[in-house]
């Protein structure tokens, strides 16, 4: 996207945007991320998709810092950084907690927003998906894979080009944070912003305007903070979009589209044995609902599916057997003696409708 060097999304406007009852909420204040290492060799790490992204990245070679074109970018950056406002500094601080963290927070909030059971009998709305736990688990995975692969490719390109930070080229650049020796082309912030927004727009089409605004603000913090020029951000944007497109191409072929099973073929697909399960699953809600993604088990796993399915536990004991009855009696015993503290623990892990789901709960724990 073409950067806008104005304060496009001032803090007060962002607050109003997030405050609507149907919009996601702004998350807690976090301290700026201070990495222990620049991970200089990260460009050689193995990515998840197994794709050589840079061989498919079509863009002109970056300008040398002594070139006229780069010097013009540098002068523009100097002007922007010197004129930044307090509102812009607030947004720099917000995103400096870590773009990966912030975009995971955004995804958790979107999952919470859309984690509402659809109207019975209504056709699925791809613009507003039901973010049940399986959907959410896949969404968190897609975002993380895209971010991880994009940053590996970014580090590879950084050290191939080895363009120094603007403040190392000119001492007139007013940087918000201390400069680091990390090469600045492409901008890692732009990479994270573009790859994250692209994945989330594919998953939540109705939120495209919001996600575009957030990505634009995230990228603009590079200019406001004096950490990168227009070509640094442009390259990061192009790389992030490329990686996101490859990850979402994978998502189109992972059989998720078959998991909802609208024609209720799951009973025949799994060949339910009446002797093993004399009382198969039935809906006890009124009105009756179809099961939630009954064929989600057919969705491709990221790693070796054969190995995964070989490790599955055995079937449960048959209904009516002594082992089954003992299990039921144990559940009854626990429920009869349940304390208030156990109720509290159960509620803590319930993660039902309107939450980021159990996968989101563990995503939050990882953030902490």
ABEGO torsion letter per residue (X at the ends): XBBBABBABBAAAAAAAAABAABBBBBBBBBBBBBABAGAAAAABBBAAGBBAAAABBBBBBBBAABAAAAAAAAAAAAAAAABBAAAAAAAAAAAAEAAAAAAAAAAAAAAAABBBBBBGBBBBAABBBBBAAAAAAAAAAAAAAAAAAAAAAAAAAAAAGBBBAAAABAABBBABBBBABBAOBBAAAAAAAAAAAAAAAABAAAAAAAAAAAAAAAAAAAAAGABBAAAAAAAAAAAAAAAAAAAAAAAAAGAAAAAGAAGAAAAAAGBBAAABABBBBBABOBBBBBBGAAAAABBBABBAAAAAAABBBBBBBBGBAAAAAAAAAAAAAAAABBAAAAAAAAAAAGBBGBAEAAAAAAAAAAX
